[in-house]
């Protein structure tokens, strides 16, 4: 049984209520960069429209003006990364909910049977993996606790990257059985087609052939201004002149997807979707404007059932409207408040290959 998990903004919001959505990002940019408030107001506080305008060259502007817009676009994109990074750090300080830890444990123990595709920039999943081994996580077996099972970034990200920081592990702690020179650890694949706040690139408009630089948790978040006290202060020298590699909320993300590493991530995601037996959409409502993801889903689905896990009762209508009618959806997992915890509980209990063996099949959490 192969599963693919598609994560949207609602998933991260369920993990930590302080994770910013589009509205909060727009407000955060206006607060942290007050000099740009006039431009934001000119676009009706529509962050996507504002950034799209800045990212593109316009024929009525001079080359100098277009370059100034490009510089402002990079500045705002960097601030988006820092706002998300600040929220991740706050989530880590508060502590992750048990259902999230159990889900990450489930992904890890299921290994190659699970592929996680997240459209979020945050590193909540990577941060949770930092806590391995954590004894209150009920899915961790005694064998795993005693051996070297903690995954490295290289194990989780299945595409070529350049890594900064020590041995490219999440944390090096020999007392817990981790040895820097150990080989790969079997785990799930984490695919991030929109980039990540611990990925960096030159900031050049033409970066199709660049290989992203990846930083460890302790060095991946950069400090700036008002959030200096909220994120780890250590900054690797190698990333000082680099920019966050995230596909910002703009109408045309194609220039980012043309990067060979990012396009490789999309191809792996497509392969995982085609060969999957079950598709779980967690906190993703399939908005009308997300054409790339709609096309990707429509092209890769076969006869799988799409399980929609969401707090928005309209989410199922989006899937039925924007995907071909031959695809089946299951909206029994849509609930007003506790959709994620109930889903994880049902998933674990129903899976015969986990330590909490069940009868198999996917259980309806309302049953």
N, C-alpha and C positions, 0 to 999 in steps of 0.2 A: 504494500500500500504506500504510494507516494503522494505526498501532500505539498501544496504550495500555499503559502500564507501571504496575502497582499495587505500591506499596512498603510493606512492613511492617517491624516492628522488626528482623527478621533481616537485612534489607538494610543498615541502619545499623550493625548489629553486625558485618557482614562488612567494611564500610569501616574501622571502628575497633573493636577488641575491647573498648575501654573505654566504649562507648556503653551506658547503663544500660537493662536490662530492668525488668520490674515489680518483681522481687525486690530489685534494686539500688536502685531508686527508694525502696522502702519502707525499706530499711536506711539510705539516705542521709537521708531525712526524720528518722528517729529520731536520727541522729547530729547533724544540723545544728540540730534543734529538740528538744533533750532534754526540755523541759518537757511535750512531748506524748507521751512514751513510754508513760505509763499508758493513755492513750486508745487508742494503737496496739495494745497488748497486749490490751485489752478486746475488740478485733475480730479477735483471732487473727493479727495482723500482715497482715490482708487489706486492702491499700491501697485497692482499689476499694470495698469495703464501708465502710471508715472514711470516705473522702471523700464517698461517697454519703449517709451519715448526716449529715455536717456540712452538705452542700449543701441538704438538704431541711428544711422547717419541719415540726415534729411537734406534734400536738394536746395532748400531755401536758406540753409545755414552755411557759413564759411567752414573751411576745414578746421580752423582754430576753434570755432564754436562747437563743432561736432566732437572734437577731441576733449573739450572741456566737459561736454555731456558724458563722454565715455569715462572720464576720470571721476565724475560725480556718481556715475553708475557703479563703478568699482568700490567707491567709498561707502555707498549705501548698501551694496551687497555684503561688504565686510561687516557692516554694522548689523545686518540681519544675522550673520553667523555668530556675532558676539552676543546678540540678544538670545538666540537659541542656546548658545553655550552657557550663558548665565542661568537659564532655566534648567538645563541639564544638571548643572552643579547644585542648584537648590534642590532638585529632585533627589540627587545622590545624598545630600546632607539630611534630607527628611527621611530617607529610607524608602525602598521600593515596596509596593504592596505584595502580599504573598502570592496572589494569582499570577502576577507578572514573573516573579522568580520561578514559580512552578512551570510556567509556559516556556521560559528560556531553558530550564532544565529539560523539559520534554523535547524541545528542539535538539538540544545537545545529545541526549541519549538516543534519539531516533536517528541521529547521524545523517547519512545521505538520503534517508527517506523524507526529510523535510528541507524545503527551500523557502527562505524568507525574502520577499521582495518588498522593500519599504520605500515609499516616496518621501519620507521625512529626512531632514538633514541631521537630526539629533543623534546622539550616541548613547541613548538609554540602554539599548541592548548590549552594546560593548561595555558600558559601565556595569551592567548586571553580571556580565561574564567575569568582570574583575573580582567579584565576590566569591568565585569558585575557589576551593570548595567551601560551601556554607552548610553547616550541619542541619539547619532548620529547613533546608530544602528537601522535602520528603522523597523526591525522585532519585537522589544521588545514592547509588549503590555503595556497599562497603568496599567492593573492589575498586571502584572509581575513587573513593575517598583515600585509599591507601596508595594508589599509583599516580603516575604522571598523566593526568587527563585534562589539565587546564589548557584550553586552546590559545593559540597565538593569533595575532591579527592575520598572519599568513594563512592560517588554517580556515579562518572564517571568510576572508575575502578571496574568492577563487579566480582572481585576475592578477596579472603582473602589476606590481606597485613598487615604488621606492620607499623604503621604511627608514624612519628616524627613531633614535632612542634605544639604547641598550640592545637587547636581543629581540626586539619587536614583539615582546610578550605584553600582556596587559599589566602584569605585575610580576616581579621576580622575587620569589620567596622560597628558598631551599627548604625551610622548615616545614613547608606544606607539600614537599615532594616534587617541586618543580626544578628541573635542571635545564639551564639555558641551551645546552647542545643537544637536547633530545629531539627526536624526529617529529614529524607531523602528528597531530592529535586528530582522530576521527571526530568530526562534528558536523553540524549543519552548515549550509552556505547562506551567507547574508549578502544580498544583492541590493545596491543602492543606486538606481539609475538616475536619480536627481542629485547625486553627490552627497558629501558629508562634511560636517564641521571639523573633522580631523583629517581631511584631505586638502592638499594645497597645489596650486599651479602658478605659473608666471603672471597671470593676469592679461596675457596677450590675447588680442581678438582672434588671432590665428593660432590655435594650440592643438590642432587635430592630431599631431604626432607626439605630443607631450605625454610622458608617463607621470601620473599623479604621485605626489609625495604624501606619505601617510605618517602621522605622528601618533605616539602613544598617548593614552589618556592624560598622563601627567603633563605632557608638553603640547597637547593638541589645541588647547584653548588659550587664545591670546587675550590680554587685558587691555582695556581702553576706557579712560574717563570714569564714568559713574559706576561701572561694573568691576572696577579694579579689585575691590574687596570681595567679590563674589566668585571669582574664578581663580584657578591655580596660577600663580605668578610666573612659573618657569616657562621660558620661551626658548626653544632650540634655535641656535644661531642660524641653522640652515633655512628656517622658515621666516626669518625676519623680513625678507623682501618678497615673500610670496603672498598670494591671495587665497581665500577660501575657495575650494572647488565645489560650489553648489550651483545648481541651475535655479536661479532666482525666479520668483513668481512673475514671469513675463509671458506675453502671448506667444512669442516665437523662441522656443528652446532648442531649435535645430542646431545652431552653432555649437552648443554644448554636447549634443548627442553625436556630433561628427567626430569628437575625440575618440581615438581608437580604443582606449580603455573603457570609456563610457559605452560606446557602441558594443564592445565585447560583453559588458554587463547586460545590455538589452538582449543580446543573442542568447546568453546563458539563461536569462529569465524566460525567453521564449521556449527554449528547449525544455526547461523545467515545467512550463505550463502545458506544453504538448504531451509530455509523458506523465503528467500527474493524474491521479485517480480522484482526488478531491481538491476543491478550490475554496479557500476560506478568505473572505474579504473582511478584514477587521478595521472598523472605523473609517472606511473609505466609501463614499457615497456616489462615486462615478459621476462627477459634475459634467454638465453638457460641454463646457469649454475645454475639457481635458481630452482633446481629440487623439493625441498620441497613445494614451493609455486605452482609450476606447477601441482604437484600431488594433492595438496589441492584443487585447482580450478577445476581440472578435476573430482575429486571425489564428489565435492559438488554441481556442477552446474546441473540444471535440464533443463528447457526450457527458462530460463531467457535470455534476451538480454544483452550482455556486452557492455556498452557504454565506449569507449576509449577516454579519455580526455588527450591530449598530444600534445607537440610541435614537436615531432619526427614523420615524415611521415611513417617511417618504423615500428612504434609500432604495427599497425594493422596487418602487415605481421607476426609478432612474435606470436600474439594470434591465427591467423589462422593456423600457422605451428605447434605450440606446444600444442594446445588443440584439442580434438576430433572434427571431421568435423561437427558433429551434433549441435555444439554450434554456436549461432548466434552472430555476432559482428556488432556494429554500429560505424563507424569511421567518422561520420559527424562532430564530435567535435574535430577533429585533425586540429589544426591551427598553423601557424608559430610563432605567438607572443602572442595573447591574448586569448588563449584557456580557461584558468581558469576563468577570469572575465566574458567572454561570457557564459560559462557553468553555472556559479552561477546565472547570471541574468535570463537565460532561466529556470533553475530549479525552482527558486522562483516564477516567473511569471506563470509557468505552474501548480503549485501545488495548488489545491483548498483549502487545509487545512492550508495554511499560511495566514498571515494578508494581503499579497498582492495577493488576490484571482485571479485565472486565469480560464481557461476553462478545466483544467485537462489534463492528458497525458504529455508526455515530448516534449517540443518544440525544434525544430531544431534551433540552434542559428544563422544559416545563413539565416533563413527564414525572 
